[in-house]
């Protein structure tokens, strides 16, 4: 019950609507950076936009140029945790 009270404001209707606006803005910003005819790796693009949204929504931070570095760190952390979970 205590955890629910702490988390509930983040899922209020107005807050969720704000997330939708943020998601649309980040997706627009990413797609605006593409050039006509450019080949885009969808996986890389989705990681980039997801991290940008998480940074803005959860931390109020624009990860900007650090998105790729953060994505690589997270990729390594997930891979390592997967290896460690096999040992447990």
C-alpha atoms as an extended CHARMM CRD file, in Angstrom:
* protein
*
        88  EXT
         1         1  UNK       CA              0.0000000000        0.0000000000        0.0000000000  PROA      1               0.0000000000
         2         2  UNK       CA              2.8310000000        2.3660000000        0.8510000000  PROA      2               0.0000000000
         3         3  UNK       CA              4.6090000000        1.6640000000       -2.4610000000  PROA      3               0.0000000000
         4         4  UNK       CA              1.3800000000        2.2130000000       -4.3270000000  PROA      4               0.0000000000
         5         5  UNK       CA              0.9000000000        5.6220000000       -2.6780000000  PROA      5               0.0000000000
         6         6  UNK       CA              4.4360000000        6.5970000000       -3.6700000000  PROA      6               0.0000000000
         7         7  UNK       CA              4.1010000000        5.4630000000       -7.2950000000  PROA      7               0.0000000000
         8         8  UNK       CA              0.4920000000        6.4100000000       -7.9630000000  PROA      8               0.0000000000
         9         9  UNK       CA              1.0940000000       10.1090000000       -8.7960000000  PROA      9               0.0000000000
        10        10  UNK       CA              3.3490000000        9.1020000000      -11.7010000000  PROA      10              0.0000000000
        11        11  UNK       CA              0.3970000000        7.2830000000      -13.2730000000  PROA      11              0.0000000000
        12        12  UNK       CA             -2.2150000000       10.0180000000      -12.7850000000  PROA      12              0.0000000000
        13        13  UNK       CA             -4.1700000000       10.7580000000      -15.9830000000  PROA      13              0.0000000000
        14        14  UNK       CA             -2.6140000000       14.2110000000      -16.4130000000  PROA      14              0.0000000000
        15        15  UNK       CA              0.8800000000       12.8640000000      -15.8480000000  PROA      15              0.0000000000
        16        16  UNK       CA              0.3980000000       10.0750000000      -18.3870000000  PROA      16              0.0000000000
        17        17  UNK       CA             -0.8840000000       12.6220000000      -20.9210000000  PROA      17              0.0000000000
        18        18  UNK       CA              2.3230000000       14.5750000000      -20.3580000000  PROA      18              0.0000000000
        19        19  UNK       CA              4.3240000000       11.4320000000      -21.0660000000  PROA      19              0.0000000000
        20        20  UNK       CA              2.5050000000       11.0520000000      -24.3870000000  PROA      20              0.0000000000
        21        21  UNK       CA              3.4200000000       14.6300000000      -25.3490000000  PROA      21              0.0000000000
        22        22  UNK       CA              7.0120000000       13.9790000000      -24.3350000000  PROA      22              0.0000000000
        23        23  UNK       CA              7.1420000000       10.7440000000      -26.3490000000  PROA      23              0.0000000000
        24        24  UNK       CA              5.7780000000       12.4680000000      -29.4420000000  PROA      24              0.0000000000
        25        25  UNK       CA              8.2590000000       15.3320000000      -29.0880000000  PROA      25              0.0000000000
        26        26  UNK       CA             11.2320000000       12.9830000000      -28.6780000000  PROA      26              0.0000000000
        27        27  UNK       CA             10.1450000000       10.8390000000      -31.6270000000  PROA      27              0.0000000000
        28        28  UNK       CA              9.7320000000       13.9840000000      -33.7250000000  PROA      28              0.0000000000
        29        29  UNK       CA             13.1430000000       15.2550000000      -32.7350000000  PROA      29              0.0000000000
        30        30  UNK       CA             14.7480000000       11.9400000000      -33.6750000000  PROA      30              0.0000000000
        31        31  UNK       CA             12.9910000000       11.6420000000      -37.0280000000  PROA      31              0.0000000000
        32        32  UNK       CA             13.8540000000       15.2680000000      -37.8550000000  PROA      32              0.0000000000
        33        33  UNK       CA             17.5350000000       14.3350000000      -37.5660000000  PROA      33              0.0000000000
        34        34  UNK       CA             17.2240000000       11.8200000000      -40.4170000000  PROA      34              0.0000000000
        35        35  UNK       CA             18.1180000000       12.7740000000      -43.9780000000  PROA      35              0.0000000000
        36        36  UNK       CA             16.0350000000       11.7630000000      -47.0280000000  PROA      36              0.0000000000
        37        37  UNK       CA             17.2090000000        8.3850000000      -48.3030000000  PROA      37              0.0000000000
        38        38  UNK       CA             19.2170000000        7.6870000000      -45.1540000000  PROA      38              0.0000000000
        39        39  UNK       CA             19.2250000000        4.0640000000      -43.9960000000  PROA      39              0.0000000000
        40        40  UNK       CA             18.3330000000        3.9100000000      -40.3010000000  PROA      40              0.0000000000
        41        41  UNK       CA             18.9500000000        0.9740000000      -37.9650000000  PROA      41              0.0000000000
        42        42  UNK       CA             15.5300000000        0.6950000000      -36.2950000000  PROA      42              0.0000000000
        43        43  UNK       CA             16.9470000000       -1.0260000000      -33.1950000000  PROA      43              0.0000000000
        44        44  UNK       CA             19.4710000000        1.7450000000      -32.5950000000  PROA      44              0.0000000000
        45        45  UNK       CA             16.8550000000        4.4220000000      -33.2780000000  PROA      45              0.0000000000
        46        46  UNK       CA             14.3640000000        2.8730000000      -30.8370000000  PROA      46              0.0000000000
        47        47  UNK       CA             17.0080000000        2.5640000000      -28.1140000000  PROA      47              0.0000000000
        48        48  UNK       CA             17.9650000000        6.1840000000      -28.6500000000  PROA      48              0.0000000000
        49        49  UNK       CA             14.3930000000        7.4840000000      -28.4630000000  PROA      49              0.0000000000
        50        50  UNK       CA             13.5510000000        5.2270000000      -25.4980000000  PROA      50              0.0000000000
        51        51  UNK       CA             16.5260000000        6.4530000000      -23.4940000000  PROA      51              0.0000000000
        52        52  UNK       CA             15.7240000000       10.0440000000      -24.3840000000  PROA      52              0.0000000000
        53        53  UNK       CA             12.1700000000        9.5790000000      -23.1350000000  PROA      53              0.0000000000
        54        54  UNK       CA             13.3160000000        7.8410000000      -19.9370000000  PROA      54              0.0000000000
        55        55  UNK       CA             15.8630000000       10.5660000000      -19.2580000000  PROA      55              0.0000000000
        56        56  UNK       CA             13.3090000000       13.3200000000      -19.6930000000  PROA      56              0.0000000000
        57        57  UNK       CA             10.3430000000       11.6200000000      -17.9940000000  PROA      57              0.0000000000
        58        58  UNK       CA             12.0440000000       10.0090000000      -15.0220000000  PROA      58              0.0000000000
        59        59  UNK       CA             15.0380000000       12.2280000000      -14.4200000000  PROA      59              0.0000000000
        60        60  UNK       CA             14.1840000000       15.5430000000      -16.0940000000  PROA      60              0.0000000000
        61        61  UNK       CA             17.4610000000       15.2590000000      -18.0210000000  PROA      61              0.0000000000
        62        62  UNK       CA             18.2570000000       15.4750000000      -21.7160000000  PROA      62              0.0000000000
        63        63  UNK       CA             20.7250000000       12.6380000000      -22.3010000000  PROA      63              0.0000000000
        64        64  UNK       CA             21.5120000000       14.2080000000      -25.6730000000  PROA      64              0.0000000000
        65        65  UNK       CA             24.8750000000       13.1000000000      -27.0120000000  PROA      65              0.0000000000
        66        66  UNK       CA             25.3340000000       10.6420000000      -24.1380000000  PROA      66              0.0000000000
        67        67  UNK       CA             22.4870000000        8.3780000000      -25.3010000000  PROA      67              0.0000000000
        68        68  UNK       CA             24.8000000000        6.0150000000      -27.1910000000  PROA      68              0.0000000000
        69        69  UNK       CA             27.2050000000        5.7630000000      -24.2570000000  PROA      69              0.0000000000
        70        70  UNK       CA             24.3600000000        5.1000000000      -21.8260000000  PROA      70              0.0000000000
        71        71  UNK       CA             22.8740000000        2.4800000000      -24.1770000000  PROA      71              0.0000000000
        72        72  UNK       CA             26.2120000000        0.6550000000      -24.3310000000  PROA      72              0.0000000000
        73        73  UNK       CA             26.5830000000        0.7010000000      -20.5470000000  PROA      73              0.0000000000
        74        74  UNK       CA             23.0570000000       -0.6650000000      -20.1200000000  PROA      74              0.0000000000
        75        75  UNK       CA             23.6970000000       -3.3390000000      -22.7690000000  PROA      75              0.0000000000
        76        76  UNK       CA             26.8030000000       -4.4910000000      -20.8950000000  PROA      76              0.0000000000
        77        77  UNK       CA             24.9930000000       -4.4450000000      -17.5450000000  PROA      77              0.0000000000
        78        78  UNK       CA             22.1480000000       -6.5780000000      -18.9080000000  PROA      78              0.0000000000
        79        79  UNK       CA             24.5680000000       -9.0330000000      -20.5280000000  PROA      79              0.0000000000
        80        80  UNK       CA             26.5720000000       -9.3100000000      -17.3270000000  PROA      80              0.0000000000
        81        81  UNK       CA             23.4990000000       -9.7860000000      -15.1500000000  PROA      81              0.0000000000
        82        82  UNK       CA             22.3080000000      -12.5300000000      -17.5060000000  PROA      82              0.0000000000
        83        83  UNK       CA             25.6520000000      -14.3220000000      -17.1330000000  PROA      83              0.0000000000
        84        84  UNK       CA             25.6000000000      -13.9000000000      -13.3610000000  PROA      84              0.0000000000
        85        85  UNK       CA             22.0400000000      -15.1920000000      -13.0490000000  PROA      85              0.0000000000
        86        86  UNK       CA             23.1490000000      -18.4790000000      -14.6180000000  PROA      86              0.0000000000
        87        87  UNK       CA             25.6680000000      -18.8820000000      -11.8050000000  PROA      87              0.0000000000
        88        88  UNK       CA             23.0910000000      -18.4530000000       -9.0470000000  PROA      88              0.0000000000
